[in-house]
Amino acid sequence: MSALLDTLARVRAEVCALHAELTRYELVVWTAGNVSGRVPGYDLMVIKPSGVSYDDLTPELMVVTDLYGTPVTSLSADANGEPAQWENPALTPSSDTAAHAYVYRHMPEVGGVVHTHSTYATAWAARGESIPCVLTMMGDEFGGTIPVGPFALIGDDSIGRGIVETLQASHSPAVLMQNHGPFTIGKDARSAVKAAVMCEEVARTVHISRQLGEPLPIDPGQIESLYARYQNVYGR
């Protein structure tokens, strides 16, 4: 059990610290947005509590849930014959917890999920329009277009289903949920945060490009080449 407690402490500290990147890159306002991380080796995840200011977040406030979004009330251990007790904070997990949990259940390769309402990416989502791959950066990071997922309401795992169904057919680690905003995934929470930062950057750049004229498309074969090189050689 001590291994689990050590792993939980590490993931909670990492997820807490990564929320500062969302404010640093101006991807969120007030208490909106969230980062979650899978707990390696266990059917658990760590996510931001609902309604807590980013400035007030601490590792101890990060909520641990199972992969259905139910908070874990306590963990007990008797390693070496000594009783031990660990408790979750008495806080409600993010309202997006069901979506994150659904992704972890159905995409075992995913170790981190991020949701923001970053301005430019959310503007594309409001139009229900995917971001076309017209930048080599997009080829590298997203392997093509950043797709749009279906409209879905918060409250159950409908958003999670839309994320999974959309991303399973795409190289992209980002999806623009229609009328809602971007969700990103990664091998770990840090990778998912990077994808969120890059998604907003290309959303902004492509939007500005379209104000000047029609962006030039990149040949699909070249996009595949860019993606393979970055993911397997340069980006590693």
BALOBA-1460 file (C-alpha; in Angstrom, 3 decimals):
// residues 236
<rec num="1" residu="m" x="0.000" y="0.000" z="0.000"/>
<rec num="2" residu="s" x="2.887" y="2.373" z="0.627"/>
<rec num="3" residu="a" x="3.683" y="2.199" z="-3.114"/>
<rec num="4" residu="l" x="0.152" y="3.357" z="-3.893"/>
<rec num="5" residu="l" x="0.353" y="6.191" z="-1.375"/>
<rec num="6" residu="d" x="3.717" y="7.301" z="-2.798"/>
<rec num="7" residu="t" x="2.328" y="7.187" z="-6.351"/>
<rec num="8" residu="l" x="-0.769" y="9.146" z="-5.346"/>
<rec num="9" residu="a" x="1.358" y="11.815" z="-3.689"/>
<rec num="10" residu="r" x="3.471" y="12.165" z="-6.831"/>
<rec num="11" residu="v" x="0.498" y="12.379" z="-9.211"/>
<rec num="12" residu="r" x="-1.356" y="14.851" z="-6.988"/>
<rec num="13" residu="a" x="1.709" y="17.114" z="-6.838"/>
<rec num="14" residu="e" x="2.193" y="16.909" z="-10.610"/>
<rec num="15" residu="v" x="-1.461" y="17.573" z="-11.462"/>
<rec num="16" residu="c" x="-1.585" y="20.485" z="-9.033"/>
<rec num="17" residu="a" x="1.572" y="22.079" z="-10.473"/>
<rec num="18" residu="l" x="0.373" y="21.698" z="-14.062"/>
<rec num="19" residu="h" x="-2.684" y="23.853" z="-13.401"/>
<rec num="20" residu="a" x="-0.276" y="26.794" z="-13.153"/>
<rec num="21" residu="e" x="0.603" y="26.219" z="-16.815"/>
<rec num="22" residu="l" x="-3.035" y="26.808" z="-17.780"/>
<rec num="23" residu="t" x="-2.993" y="30.250" z="-16.180"/>
<rec num="24" residu="r" x="0.547" y="30.958" z="-17.401"/>
<rec num="25" residu="y" x="-0.533" y="30.476" z="-21.018"/>
<rec num="26" residu="e" x="-3.893" y="32.193" z="-20.426"/>
<rec num="27" residu="l" x="-5.951" y="29.144" z="-21.332"/>
<rec num="28" residu="v" x="-8.460" y="29.531" z="-18.480"/>
<rec num="29" residu="v" x="-10.332" y="32.166" z="-16.496"/>
<rec num="30" residu="w" x="-11.632" y="32.146" z="-12.908"/>
<rec num="31" residu="t" x="-12.006" y="28.464" z="-11.863"/>
<rec num="32" residu="a" x="-12.865" y="27.043" z="-15.308"/>
<rec num="33" residu="g" x="-10.749" y="24.313" z="-16.857"/>
<rec num="34" residu="n" x="-8.999" y="21.316" z="-15.357"/>
<rec num="35" residu="v" x="-6.114" y="18.878" z="-15.581"/>
<rec num="36" residu="s" x="-6.338" y="15.223" z="-14.594"/>
<rec num="37" residu="g" x="-3.819" y="12.426" z="-14.405"/>
<rec num="38" residu="r" x="-4.161" y="8.655" z="-14.351"/>
<rec num="39" residu="v" x="-2.588" y="6.939" z="-11.347"/>
<rec num="40" residu="p" x="-0.198" y="4.437" z="-13.012"/>
<rec num="41" residu="g" x="-0.912" y="0.824" z="-12.115"/>
<rec num="42" residu="y" x="-4.246" y="1.532" z="-10.443"/>
<rec num="43" residu="d" x="-7.823" y="2.186" z="-11.582"/>
<rec num="44" residu="l" x="-7.663" y="5.693" z="-10.160"/>
<rec num="45" residu="m" x="-7.323" y="9.256" z="-11.408"/>
<rec num="46" residu="v" x="-6.497" y="12.627" z="-9.854"/>
<rec num="47" residu="i" x="-8.375" y="15.776" z="-10.859"/>
<rec num="48" residu="k" x="-8.862" y="19.393" z="-9.807"/>
<rec num="49" residu="p" x="-11.602" y="20.099" z="-7.251"/>
<rec num="50" residu="s" x="-14.606" y="22.084" z="-8.437"/>
<rec num="51" residu="g" x="-14.827" y="25.792" z="-7.723"/>
<rec num="52" residu="v" x="-11.397" y="26.267" z="-6.154"/>
<rec num="53" residu="s" x="-9.280" y="29.209" z="-7.323"/>
<rec num="54" residu="y" x="-6.086" y="28.320" z="-9.173"/>
<rec num="55" residu="d" x="-4.102" y="30.381" z="-6.659"/>
<rec num="56" residu="d" x="-5.467" y="28.260" z="-3.822"/>
<rec num="57" residu="l" x="-4.730" y="24.831" z="-5.277"/>
<rec num="58" residu="t" x="-2.424" y="22.518" z="-3.331"/>
<rec num="59" residu="p" x="-1.529" y="18.847" z="-3.913"/>
<rec num="60" residu="e" x="-3.631" y="17.901" z="-0.877"/>
<rec num="61" residu="l" x="-6.734" y="19.443" z="-2.487"/>
<rec num="62" residu="m" x="-6.490" y="17.325" z="-5.639"/>
<rec num="63" residu="v" x="-9.366" y="14.837" z="-5.615"/>
<rec num="64" residu="v" x="-8.783" y="11.127" z="-6.213"/>
<rec num="65" residu="t" x="-11.562" y="9.184" z="-7.928"/>
<rec num="66" residu="d" x="-12.040" y="5.798" z="-9.495"/>
<rec num="67" residu="l" x="-12.348" y="5.519" z="-13.271"/>
<rec num="68" residu="y" x="-16.079" y="6.163" z="-13.054"/>
<rec num="69" residu="g" x="-15.525" y="9.516" z="-11.374"/>
<rec num="70" residu="t" x="-16.557" y="8.424" z="-7.882"/>
<rec num="71" residu="p" x="-14.350" y="9.959" z="-5.172"/>
<rec num="72" residu="v" x="-12.347" y="7.444" z="-3.181"/>
<rec num="73" residu="t" x="-13.307" y="8.024" z="0.449"/>
<rec num="74" residu="s" x="-10.265" y="6.402" z="2.050"/>
<rec num="75" residu="l" x="-7.405" y="4.004" z="1.576"/>
<rec num="76" residu="s" x="-6.157" y="1.844" z="4.423"/>
<rec num="77" residu="a" x="-3.061" y="-0.277" z="4.742"/>
<rec num="78" residu="d" x="-1.431" y="-2.587" z="7.234"/>
<rec num="79" residu="a" x="2.067" y="-2.854" z="5.754"/>
<rec num="80" residu="n" x="4.461" y="-4.354" z="8.320"/>
<rec num="81" residu="g" x="1.534" y="-4.778" z="10.651"/>
<rec num="82" residu="e" x="1.092" y="-1.027" z="11.084"/>
<rec num="83" residu="p" x="-2.303" y="0.499" z="10.293"/>
<rec num="84" residu="a" x="-2.279" y="3.493" z="7.942"/>
<rec num="85" residu="q" x="-5.030" y="5.759" z="6.729"/>
<rec num="86" residu="w" x="-5.256" y="8.188" z="3.826"/>
<rec num="87" residu="e" x="-8.256" y="10.401" z="3.128"/>
<rec num="88" residu="n" x="-9.489" y="12.406" z="0.167"/>
<rec num="89" residu="p" x="-10.283" y="16.079" z="0.755"/>
<rec num="90" residu="a" x="-13.971" y="16.795" z="1.371"/>
<rec num="91" residu="l" x="-14.268" y="18.543" z="-1.978"/>
<rec num="92" residu="t" x="-16.326" y="17.859" z="-5.093"/>
<rec num="93" residu="p" x="-14.285" y="16.837" z="-8.146"/>
<rec num="94" residu="s" x="-14.515" y="18.950" z="-11.292"/>
<rec num="95" residu="s" x="-17.818" y="18.952" z="-13.163"/>
<rec num="96" residu="d" x="-15.899" y="17.434" z="-16.105"/>
<rec num="97" residu="t" x="-14.806" y="14.389" z="-14.091"/>
<rec num="98" residu="a" x="-17.203" y="12.003" z="-15.859"/>
<rec num="99" residu="a" x="-15.721" y="12.970" z="-19.233"/>
<rec num="100" residu="h" x="-12.152" y="12.454" z="-18.055"/>
<rec num="101" residu="a" x="-13.042" y="9.129" z="-16.437"/>
<rec num="102" residu="y" x="-14.702" y="7.858" z="-19.620"/>
<rec num="103" residu="v" x="-11.548" y="8.663" z="-21.606"/>
<rec num="104" residu="y" x="-9.357" y="6.737" z="-19.156"/>
<rec num="105" residu="r" x="-11.668" y="3.714" z="-19.233"/>
<rec num="106" residu="h" x="-11.745" y="3.521" z="-23.020"/>
<rec num="107" residu="m" x="-8.267" y="4.750" z="-23.981"/>
<rec num="108" residu="p" x="-5.807" y="2.860" z="-21.775"/>
<rec num="109" residu="e" x="-2.848" y="4.549" z="-23.459"/>
<rec num="110" residu="v" x="-3.973" y="7.934" z="-22.142"/>
<rec num="111" residu="g" x="-2.350" y="9.121" z="-18.918"/>
<rec num="112" residu="g" x="-3.560" y="12.720" z="-18.828"/>
<rec num="113" residu="v" x="-6.589" y="14.772" z="-19.892"/>
<rec num="114" residu="v" x="-6.988" y="18.566" z="-20.014"/>
<rec num="115" residu="h" x="-10.001" y="20.780" z="-20.631"/>
<rec num="116" residu="t" x="-9.869" y="24.530" z="-21.187"/>
<rec num="117" residu="h" x="-12.020" y="27.269" z="-22.675"/>
<rec num="118" residu="s" x="-9.046" y="28.955" z="-24.364"/>
<rec num="119" residu="t" x="-10.266" y="31.809" z="-26.538"/>
<rec num="120" residu="y" x="-9.272" y="30.909" z="-30.082"/>
<rec num="121" residu="a" x="-9.768" y="27.135" z="-29.852"/>
<rec num="122" residu="t" x="-13.167" y="27.685" z="-28.240"/>
<rec num="123" residu="a" x="-14.097" y="30.143" z="-30.997"/>
<rec num="124" residu="w" x="-13.482" y="27.387" z="-33.569"/>
<rec num="125" residu="a" x="-15.571" y="25.023" z="-31.409"/>
<rec num="126" residu="a" x="-18.388" y="27.585" z="-31.302"/>
<rec num="127" residu="r" x="-18.478" y="27.495" z="-35.098"/>
<rec num="128" residu="g" x="-18.363" y="23.710" z="-35.108"/>
<rec num="129" residu="e" x="-15.361" y="23.967" z="-37.410"/>
<rec num="130" residu="s" x="-12.228" y="21.826" z="-37.364"/>
<rec num="131" residu="i" x="-8.850" y="23.564" z="-37.615"/>
<rec num="132" residu="p" x="-7.278" y="22.672" z="-40.982"/>
<rec num="133" residu="c" x="-3.682" y="21.469" z="-41.062"/>
<rec num="134" residu="v" x="-1.984" y="24.389" z="-42.813"/>
<rec num="135" residu="l" x="1.105" y="24.635" z="-40.570"/>
<rec num="136" residu="t" x="4.058" y="22.271" z="-40.306"/>
<rec num="137" residu="m" x="3.694" y="22.645" z="-36.527"/>
<rec num="138" residu="m" x="0.258" y="21.088" z="-36.830"/>
<rec num="139" residu="g" x="1.653" y="18.220" z="-38.860"/>
<rec num="140" residu="d" x="4.243" y="17.625" z="-36.154"/>
<rec num="141" residu="e" x="2.000" y="17.886" z="-33.120"/>
<rec num="142" residu="f" x="-1.446" y="16.868" z="-34.372"/>
<rec num="143" residu="g" x="-0.789" y="14.762" z="-37.473"/>
<rec num="144" residu="g" x="-3.449" y="16.655" z="-39.412"/>
<rec num="145" residu="t" x="-6.641" y="18.562" z="-38.766"/>
<rec num="146" residu="i" x="-7.784" y="19.207" z="-35.190"/>
<rec num="147" residu="p" x="-11.251" y="17.633" z="-35.342"/>
<rec num="148" residu="v" x="-14.593" y="18.754" z="-33.946"/>
<rec num="149" residu="g" x="-16.505" y="16.488" z="-31.588"/>
<rec num="150" residu="p" x="-20.285" y="16.369" z="-31.196"/>
<rec num="151" residu="f" x="-22.380" y="18.666" z="-29.045"/>
<rec num="152" residu="a" x="-22.922" y="17.178" z="-25.589"/>
<rec num="153" residu="l" x="-24.089" y="18.405" z="-22.210"/>
<rec num="154" residu="i" x="-22.168" y="18.201" z="-18.941"/>
<rec num="155" residu="g" x="-23.607" y="15.858" z="-16.324"/>
<rec num="156" residu="d" x="-22.853" y="12.353" z="-17.544"/>
<rec num="157" residu="d" x="-20.256" y="10.727" z="-19.766"/>
<rec num="158" residu="s" x="-21.700" y="12.073" z="-23.051"/>
<rec num="159" residu="i" x="-18.753" y="14.430" z="-23.509"/>
<rec num="160" residu="g" x="-16.330" y="11.589" z="-22.818"/>
<rec num="161" residu="r" x="-18.005" y="9.422" z="-25.452"/>
<rec num="162" residu="g" x="-17.691" y="12.221" z="-27.986"/>
<rec num="163" residu="i" x="-14.012" y="12.721" z="-27.176"/>
<rec num="164" residu="v" x="-13.199" y="9.035" z="-27.518"/>
<rec num="165" residu="e" x="-15.214" y="8.483" z="-30.696"/>
<rec num="166" residu="t" x="-13.573" y="11.496" z="-32.348"/>
<rec num="167" residu="l" x="-9.981" y="10.935" z="-31.282"/>
<rec num="168" residu="q" x="-9.896" y="7.202" z="-31.926"/>
<rec num="169" residu="a" x="-10.131" y="8.022" z="-35.642"/>
<rec num="170" residu="s" x="-7.451" y="10.736" z="-35.549"/>
<rec num="171" residu="h" x="-3.763" y="11.316" z="-34.842"/>
<rec num="172" residu="s" x="-4.759" y="14.468" z="-32.999"/>
<rec num="173" residu="p" x="-4.406" y="14.666" z="-29.198"/>
<rec num="174" residu="a" x="-6.923" y="17.533" z="-29.267"/>
<rec num="175" residu="v" x="-10.632" y="17.702" z="-30.030"/>
<rec num="176" residu="l" x="-12.870" y="20.763" z="-30.187"/>
<rec num="177" residu="m" x="-16.148" y="19.771" z="-28.584"/>
<rec num="178" residu="q" x="-18.851" y="21.690" z="-30.449"/>
<rec num="179" residu="n" x="-20.123" y="24.809" z="-28.637"/>
<rec num="180" residu="h" x="-17.965" y="23.885" z="-25.636"/>
<rec num="181" residu="g" x="-14.199" y="23.965" z="-26.068"/>
<rec num="182" residu="p" x="-11.023" y="21.917" z="-26.414"/>
<rec num="183" residu="f" x="-10.135" y="18.692" z="-24.641"/>
<rec num="184" residu="t" x="-6.642" y="17.249" z="-25.004"/>
<rec num="185" residu="i" x="-5.056" y="13.939" z="-24.115"/>
<rec num="186" residu="g" x="-1.508" y="12.698" z="-23.641"/>
<rec num="187" residu="k" x="0.633" y="9.837" z="-22.406"/>
<rec num="188" residu="d" x="0.732" y="11.741" z="-19.117"/>
<rec num="189" residu="a" x="-0.760" y="14.934" z="-17.693"/>
<rec num="190" residu="r" x="2.175" y="17.073" z="-18.818"/>
<rec num="191" residu="s" x="1.807" y="15.894" z="-22.428"/>
<rec num="192" residu="a" x="-1.904" y="16.710" z="-22.327"/>
<rec num="193" residu="v" x="-1.121" y="20.228" z="-21.070"/>
<rec num="194" residu="k" x="1.396" y="20.710" z="-23.873"/>
<rec num="195" residu="a" x="-1.276" y="19.659" z="-26.385"/>
<rec num="196" residu="a" x="-3.667" y="22.237" z="-24.889"/>
<rec num="197" residu="v" x="-1.063" y="24.998" z="-25.213"/>
<rec num="198" residu="m" x="-0.234" y="24.036" z="-28.794"/>
<rec num="199" residu="c" x="-3.923" y="23.717" z="-29.726"/>
<rec num="200" residu="e" x="-4.578" y="27.307" z="-28.685"/>
<rec num="201" residu="e" x="-1.462" y="28.529" z="-30.495"/>
<rec num="202" residu="v" x="-2.408" y="26.990" z="-33.837"/>
<rec num="203" residu="a" x="-6.076" y="27.980" z="-33.426"/>
<rec num="204" residu="r" x="-4.938" y="31.606" z="-33.075"/>
<rec num="205" residu="t" x="-2.428" y="31.458" z="-35.920"/>
<rec num="206" residu="v" x="-4.765" y="29.814" z="-38.421"/>
<rec num="207" residu="h" x="-7.534" y="32.279" z="-37.509"/>
<rec num="208" residu="i" x="-5.206" y="35.230" z="-38.181"/>
<rec num="209" residu="s" x="-4.041" y="33.644" z="-41.421"/>
<rec num="210" residu="r" x="-7.627" y="33.408" z="-42.639"/>
<rec num="211" residu="q" x="-8.091" y="37.130" z="-42.043"/>
<rec num="212" residu="l" x="-5.327" y="37.717" z="-44.603"/>
<rec num="213" residu="g" x="-6.566" y="35.206" z="-47.164"/>
<rec num="214" residu="e" x="-7.047" y="31.489" z="-47.672"/>
<rec num="215" residu="p" x="-4.244" y="29.465" z="-46.012"/>
<rec num="216" residu="l" x="-2.331" y="27.104" z="-48.297"/>
<rec num="217" residu="p" x="-3.051" y="23.421" z="-47.652"/>
<rec num="218" residu="i" x="-0.300" y="20.893" z="-46.960"/>
<rec num="219" residu="d" x="-0.280" y="17.686" z="-48.978"/>
<rec num="220" residu="p" x="-1.558" y="14.769" z="-46.822"/>
<rec num="221" residu="g" x="1.541" y="12.732" z="-47.614"/>
<rec num="222" residu="q" x="3.753" y="15.530" z="-46.338"/>
<rec num="223" residu="i" x="1.631" y="15.770" z="-43.186"/>
<rec num="224" residu="e" x="2.160" y="12.066" z="-42.512"/>
<rec num="225" residu="s" x="5.898" y="12.502" z="-43.037"/>
<rec num="226" residu="l" x="6.031" y="15.456" z="-40.656"/>
<rec num="227" residu="y" x="4.080" y="13.576" z="-38.010"/>
<rec num="228" residu="a" x="6.158" y="10.390" z="-38.261"/>
<rec num="229" residu="r" x="9.440" y="12.300" z="-38.042"/>
<rec num="230" residu="y" x="8.386" y="14.422" z="-35.096"/>
<rec num="231" residu="q" x="6.726" y="11.654" z="-33.096"/>
<rec num="232" residu="n" x="9.395" y="9.020" z="-33.702"/>
<rec num="233" residu="v" x="12.630" y="11.003" z="-33.997"/>
<rec num="234" residu="y" x="12.714" y="14.727" z="-33.330"/>
<rec num="235" residu="g" x="9.867" y="15.117" z="-30.841"/>
<rec num="236" residu="r" x="11.089" y="12.279" z="-28.650"/>
